[in-house]
Amino acid sequence: MQVLNNGFVKLLEHMGGDDAVIRNARRCWRSEAKTEDADRKLLRHLIKAGHKTPFEAMVFTFDVKTPLFVARQWFRHRMGSFNEESLRYCVAMRDYYIPEGLEDELLLKWKSKNEEAFDFYDLLVNEHRVVKEQARSILPIGIYTNFLWTVNGSSLMNFLHLRLDKQAQYEIRVYAQAVLELVRDAAPICFSEFEREVLKLGE
């Protein structure tokens, strides 16, 4: 799913879903569903009460391409595993964030400053043989980075709760929205109840 001008989020794989969460939750009470909507009511109760442990039965792995400054906000969510492409070993791609709404001279200057930084980076690496781990320090924080994120359902809901808030920075909000759209199919009951009870996005 494309995000911003050149970013994306992909759900590579997942383990578990609604059934796994329900199974883990019902183990606590040694119970079974007695009515058709009992499982949905159980998930709603867990979310409203903040009982998050059963949601750890779901695990998701995402492939993310995002501006560096967004990634640094993302990495503050420590309950997950991150594997980022390293510019110590890899040559930086000439790829950078361009905000919506920049026009005319301002857009040209934005691109020019980024291109200038990449030109100097290429000069350092290719002609002056400066090692990549040092040359990367000249690049702006709006360059794109790639990482894999593996996270359980409980920690994912915490991420979504914080990063879909209107106070969160726009750029990470649009990534959080993309993540939410991707996980809906994997656990439709869990995330519909999460949207209803936590995000207040509907009944």
matplotlib code that plots the C-alpha trace (Angstrom):
import matplotlib.pyplot as plt

x = [0.0, 1.6, 2.0, 3.3, 5.2, 7.4, 6.7, 4.8, 3.5, 3.1, 1.8, 4.2, 2.7, 0.8, 0.1, -3.2, -6.3, -9.7, -9.8, -6.4, -7.3, -10.6, -8.9, -6.4, -9.0, -11.3, -8.5, -8.7, -12.3, -12.3, -15.3, -17.0, -19.2, -22.9, -24.4, -23.6, -22.2, -20.6, -17.1, -17.5, -18.8, -15.8, -13.4, -15.3, -15.0, -11.3, -10.6, -12.8, -11.3, -7.7, -7.0, -4.4, -2.6, -4.9, -4.2, -0.5, -1.6, -1.7, 1.7, 2.2, 5.3, 5.3, 7.7, 7.8, 9.4, 9.2, 11.1, 13.9, 12.2, 9.0, 11.0, 12.6, 9.2, 8.1, 11.1, 10.0, 7.4, 9.8, 7.4, 8.2, 11.2, 12.8, 15.3, 16.4, 18.4, 21.8, 23.5, 26.7, 26.7, 24.3, 24.6, 21.8, 19.2, 18.4, 15.0, 13.5, 10.2, 8.4, 5.5, 2.2, 1.4, 4.9, 4.6, 6.7, 9.9, 9.5, 9.2, 12.2, 14.3, 13.2, 14.3, 17.5, 18.6, 18.0, 19.7, 22.7, 23.1, 22.9, 25.4, 27.9, 27.2, 27.9, 31.1, 32.3, 31.6, 32.6, 35.5, 36.9, 36.4, 34.9, 33.3, 29.6, 29.1, 30.6, 29.3, 25.7, 25.9, 25.6, 22.1, 18.9, 16.4, 13.8, 15.5, 13.6, 14.6, 13.3, 12.7, 10.8, 8.5, 7.3, 4.7, 2.0, -1.6, -1.5, 1.5, 0.1, -3.1, -1.1, 0.8, -2.4, -4.1, -1.2, -0.3, -3.9, -4.5, -5.0, -2.1, 0.3, 2.4, 0.5, 3.2, 3.1, -0.7, -1.0, 1.2, -0.8, -4.0, -2.4, -1.4, -4.9, -6.4, -4.0, -4.7, -8.5, -8.7, -6.4, -8.6, -11.8, -13.6, -10.7, -9.9, -13.6, -14.1, -10.8, -12.0, -15.4, -14.2, -10.7, -10.6, -14.4, -14.8, -18.2, -20.8]
y = [0.0, 3.3, 6.0, 9.6, 10.3, 7.2, 5.1, 2.0, -0.6, -4.3, -7.0, -9.8, -12.5, -13.0, -15.8, -16.1, -14.0, -13.7, -17.4, -17.4, -14.5, -16.1, -19.4, -17.8, -15.7, -18.6, -20.6, -18.2, -19.3, -22.8, -21.5, -22.0, -19.7, -20.3, -17.9, -16.8, -13.4, -14.5, -14.4, -10.8, -9.8, -11.4, -9.5, -6.3, -6.9, -7.6, -4.4, -2.2, -3.6, -3.3, -7.1, -7.3, -10.6, -12.7, -10.4, -11.4, -14.6, -12.6, -11.7, -9.6, -8.8, -5.7, -4.4, -0.6, 2.2, 5.5, 8.8, 8.4, 10.9, 8.8, 5.6, 7.1, 7.9, 4.4, 2.8, 4.4, 1.6, -0.9, -3.8, -5.2, -6.3, -4.0, -4.9, -1.9, -1.7, -0.3, 2.6, 1.5, -1.4, -0.3, 2.7, 5.2, 5.3, 8.8, 8.8, 11.5, 12.7, 15.6, 17.0, 17.6, 21.2, 22.4, 24.4, 26.4, 27.9, 26.2, 22.8, 23.4, 24.5, 21.5, 19.1, 21.1, 20.9, 17.1, 16.5, 18.6, 16.4, 13.2, 14.7, 15.3, 11.9, 10.2, 12.2, 11.2, 7.5, 7.1, 9.5, 10.2, 6.7, 7.9, 4.9, 4.7, 4.7, 8.3, 9.6, 8.9, 11.6, 14.3, 13.0, 14.7, 13.0, 13.1, 10.3, 7.0, 4.0, 0.4, -1.9, -5.0, -4.8, -7.8, -7.1, -8.9, -7.8, -6.1, -4.0, -3.2, -1.9, 0.3, 1.7, 2.4, 4.0, 6.5, 7.1, 7.5, 10.2, 13.7, 14.9, 12.5, 13.9, 13.7, 11.6, 8.8, 9.0, 8.0, 5.0, 4.0, 4.2, 2.0, -0.6, -0.6, -1.2, -4.1, -6.0, -5.7, -8.8, -10.8, -10.3, -8.5, -9.0, -7.9, -4.8, -3.8, -3.9, -2.0, 0.7, 0.9, 0.9, 2.5, 4.6, 5.4, 5.1, 3.6, 1.3]
z = [0.0, -1.1, 1.6, 1.1, -2.1, -2.3, 0.8, 1.4, 4.0, 3.1, 5.4, 4.6, 6.9, 10.0, 12.6, 14.4, 14.2, 15.9, 16.7, 18.3, 20.5, 21.5, 22.2, 24.5, 26.3, 26.9, 28.5, 31.5, 32.3, 30.7, 28.8, 25.4, 23.4, 24.2, 21.7, 18.1, 19.2, 22.4, 21.0, 19.7, 23.1, 24.7, 22.5, 23.1, 26.9, 26.7, 24.7, 26.9, 30.1, 28.8, 29.1, 26.3, 26.9, 24.6, 21.7, 21.8, 20.1, 16.8, 15.3, 12.2, 10.0, 7.9, 5.3, 5.6, 3.6, 5.3, 5.8, 8.4, 10.8, 10.8, 11.4, 14.4, 15.9, 15.0, 16.7, 20.0, 20.2, 21.7, 22.0, 18.6, 16.5, 13.9, 11.2, 9.2, 6.0, 7.2, 5.4, 7.1, 4.6, 1.8, -0.5, 0.1, -2.6, -4.0, -2.5, -0.2, 1.2, -0.6, 1.5, -0.2, -1.0, -1.9, -5.1, -7.6, -6.2, -2.8, -4.4, -6.6, -3.6, -1.6, -4.3, -4.9, -1.3, -1.2, -4.6, -3.4, -0.3, -2.4, -5.0, -2.2, -0.6, -4.0, -4.4, -0.9, -1.5, -5.1, -5.6, -2.2, -0.9, 2.4, 4.1, 3.9, 7.6, 7.7, 4.4, 5.4, 8.0, 5.3, 4.3, 5.5, 7.8, 5.1, 3.1, 2.9, 4.9, 4.8, 7.7, 8.7, 11.8, 13.6, 16.4, 18.3, 18.3, 21.7, 20.9, 17.5, 19.0, 21.3, 18.3, 16.5, 19.5, 19.9, 16.2, 14.9, 17.5, 16.0, 18.0, 16.3, 13.4, 10.0, 8.3, 10.9, 11.1, 7.5, 8.0, 11.0, 9.0, 6.3, 8.9, 10.3, 6.8, 6.2, 9.5, 9.2, 7.0, 9.3, 12.4, 11.4, 14.7, 16.9, 14.9, 14.3, 18.1, 18.6, 16.2, 17.9, 21.6, 21.4, 18.2, 18.4, 14.7, 14.7, 16.3]

ax = plt.figure().add_subplot(projection="3d")
ax.plot(x, y, z, "-o")
ax.set_aspect("equal")
plt.show()
